[in-house]
């Protein structure tokens, strides 16, 4: 199985960034890590092993990117607007530095996003904002409004709100997105949401799925037994949904 390690200095982020590529062809999947996790964690947790045959056979190619969540959403040493600004720099890195690499390594026109936990937020948000690039988005064990206090999971902006936060919270901006080119493009996306029945984010996922349906956006919403917010469950989910 082809495995590649890449590292370069990102001009936009002003720091070194790393990622791993698994596979040589097939559907190109931009795979975001969990909360403050690293680009190698899915490999270490054997999540990728569940996809070994598909990767080896050239059905799927995974691009496991790194996270800077500790510099953005989870950096409580800076003001909330600075947290969001850092996230937007990360998104720009993905769009202008990682996607060109993906196009170099993969000549298909099928790009999708996926992620678990915090990675699910990244995957769904970037796909909804750029539906012309991606054909599919898979969110596993995620939440889609980081400004909500949900159980022990705090509002990541400490009550602060601005337009940049609003336009990066899928559950917020999708509620007010009306007919137009953006919505029509989103309706072409294949969207999959999966969450455990006792996961604190279950209601958020259910409500988000219903919101998408209300906008005429087809989506698949799967409830798993128990908490299902662990690598052993994600190993099963990726087999079904990626």
N, C-alpha and C positions, 0 to 999 in steps of 0.2 A: 504493500500500500504506500502510495506516495505521501511523504510528510515533509513539509518545508517550514523552516523558521525564517522569519523576516524581521529586521530591525532597522529603523532609520530615524534620523532626527526630523521631527515634524516642525516645519516653520510656523504653522498656525498655533501649535500648542507650546512651542518653545521648549521641547523636551524630547527625549528618545521615546519611541513607541514600538511595541513588539506585537507580533501576531503569528499564528500557526495556520498553515494550509494543509488540509487533508484531502487527498484524492487528485485525480488528473482531469476529470471531465464530468459532464452531467449538470444538473441543476445547481447553480451557484447560491450557496446559503451564507448570508452574513449573520454570524452567530454571536450574540452579545452575552457577556458573562453575567453572573448573578451580582448581587449588591457588593460593591467594593472588591469583587473577585478579580482573578487574573486570567489571561488568555490561555493558560495551560490547565486550568482547573477542570474543564469538562473532560479533558484527556485523563487527568489524574483520578477523577471520579468514575471513570469507565463509562461515561455517558456516550462517548464516541464509539466505544466497542460495540454498542448495540447497533450501530450503523455500518459495521465493518464490511459486510458483503456488498451493500449498496455503494460504499466508497470504492472498494476494490474493483467492482464491476463497471465503474464509470457512470453510475446513475446519479451520483450526488457528489458535490465538492464543497467542503466546509471551510469557511474563513473565520477562524476564531480570534476575534479582536480583543484588545485589552480594555480595561476600564479606567476612568479617572474620576469615578464617583466620589472618592475621598477628597478630591479637589473641587468638586462642584456641589452636588446635592447634599453630601454629608460633611461638608466643611463648615462647621459651626463657628469657626474663627473669623469668617468674613460675612458681610451683609448678604441677605437673600438675593438681591439683584446681582451681586458679584457671583454667587453660586450659579445662577441661571446663565449669566454671561459666559462663565467657564464651560457650562454644558453646551452652549451654542458653538463655542470654539471646537469642542469635541465633535459635534455634529458636522461641522465644516471639515474637520479632519477626515471623518468617514466619507463624506461626499467627494472631496477633492484629492484625497490621498489614498484611501483604501479602495474605493470603487475603481479608480484607474488600474490598480494592481489586479483587482478581480477581473477586469476586462482583458488584461494582458494574459492572465492565466486561464481564462475560460472564454471560449468563443461562442457560447450559447447566448440566447437572448432572454434566458429565464433566470431572473434574480429574485431571491426571496430573503426575508428576514426572519429571525427566530431568536428567542431568548427565554431564560427561566428567571423567575423572581424579578429583580430589578431589570434584568436583561429583557424581560417581556415588555416592560414599559418602553425601553429603547427601541425594540423591534417594531412594536405597533405604532409608536409615535412617528418614527422616521418613514415608515411605509405610508401612513395616512398623509403626511406632509409632502411626500414625493411619490405619488402613485404612478407616475409615468415611468419610474425606474423599476419598481418592484411589481411582481405578479402575485405574491403570496406573503402573508405575515402570520407567524405563529407565536402566540403568547402563552407561556406555561407558568402558572402560579404567580401571576403579576398583579399590579394595580395600575390604574389608568388615570388617576388624579392624585398626584403626590402632595397636593395641598390639603388633602383630607386627613384628619386624625382618625385612624382606624385601629381600635383596640390599643395595643401598646406601640403601634407604629405612628409616629408623630407627623404632623404637618411639617414638611421639609423646608418650608419658607417662613415658619414662625409667625403666621398671620399676615405677612406682607404679601401684597398683590400688585402686579403691573401687567402691561400688555404682553410682555415676553413670556411671563409665567402662564398667562391665560392661553396663549397660542401654542403652548407646549404641553398642555394638559388635555389629552384626547377626549376625556369625558366632558370637558368644558367646551372646547371649540367645536366639537362635532354637534353639540346640542343646538348651536346657532348657525351651522353651515346649511345654506339654502341651495336650491337648484342652481347649477352652473357647471363649468368645465371641471372644477376640482371634485365636486361631488360625483359627477358622472364617471370620472376616472377612478375614484375610490370604489364605486359600485362594481368595477371590473376586478377588484382585488379578491383573492381567496383569503378569507380571514378565519383563523381558528383560535379559540380561547379554551384553555383547559385549567381546571382549578379543583382543589380538594373540597369536599362538602363541609369540613370543619375549619378550613382555612379562613382566617379573618377577612381575606379579600374576596370571599365568595360572592357576597352581595354586590360589591363593586363590579365584579365581572358580570354577574347576572344583569345588573342595571345597564352596564355598558353594552352588552349584547342586545338588550331590548332597545336601547337608544339607536344602535346601528340599524336594527330592523325598521324602526320608525322612520328612518331616512331612506328606506329602500335598499339598504346594504345587506346583502346576504352574508351570513356568518354562521359558523359552527361553534356551538357552546357545549363543552363536555364537563360534567361534574364527576369527579373521582371520589372513591370512598375515603373516608377519614381525612387526614391533613394533607397528605400527598405533596408536601413542600420539601422534598428531599431528593438527593441524587438518585436513589433507588427507584423512585417514581418517575423521574425525568428520563431514566434509561428506557422505561417502557413507553413514555409519551413520545419521545423522538422517533421511535419505530413506527408509531401510528400516525403521527402528524407531519413529520418532515418528509 
